[in-house]
């Protein structure tokens, strides 16, 4: 090697000691910036909750055993906090679900009918739903002025275990003039049960299903009754009649009938599905007339549970009868639920056989009920104190 080459090599040469020091410094710098050199500060008054990271920190091998042991480190204070938080979250979730259901189609249930803790625990004797329509304001007023208690008396009636409300859905245009009129009437009287249902004569079967489902959800009662707003009712006599069947698990009470199946179009009560009932000219199976009927709790619960698969016929009373025809339900033919208007109900009252309900068959209710309801009540109504002295 020439002297020139040696000179260049000498200039670029680094002593061995410096090389070792440089490597050692690089190693220490690398260790300084790794997780292995980080120090966790001691806990000083800091409460830690048990997390997945804590569990991973506490994983240990014991004597070469491959099994891992998780050491639980959650404090009693944390458990107590969770115990209080979970029930609150469950309550909020339940309230949110109920609010969602009640606001379906933008139509909330009346404030007076919200399910509260008292309603859920209390047992009622009977729930009476008076079927009504938007055009029936005068009919409702005639009922309020006669056989339906008002104000404090209606509240007192609920204390006796009897709930009574007019039942109505909403119009095809929610929030329109029809709905606002009923809302104003509700503010005045507070006696409506609003349903998530679009009103319409051909939708009575659907309304019946919705009514029973809603009533069962709101009130735990022994009996659920449907009555039309042009029928006169003696509430004490109704309660006494139903109390004779309260030990029966499944009962369907009303004036049983079996009318002809009308196949010809254009006639009143035409049955589009007449072919399901056999040959032309056949009659329906036995079912209660639609002016007033009662079903027990188990039957109403069955309707509520299966409402989405229950078939609807053109006539509401036929539909109800079809839902029960194949069940182990006792059909009770109670003729006091379908008396005629005076003189029929008047003669029976004078003989001590007071009617539960009175109406005119030819009108499927009291003919001109707005004008005649007060007269029927005066001549066929039970004693004014009968309802308050009755024990059901």
Beta strands, then each sheet from edge to edge (+ up, - down):
strand 1: 60-62
strand 2: 65-69
strand 3: 123-131
strand 4: 162-170
strand 5: 192-198
strand 6: 220-228
strand 7: 232-233
strand 8: 251-257
strand 9: 287-296
strand 10: 330-333
strand 11: 357-358
sheet 1: 1+ 2-
sheet 2: 5+ 4+ 3+ 6+ 9- 8+ 10+
sheet 3: 7+ 11-
end
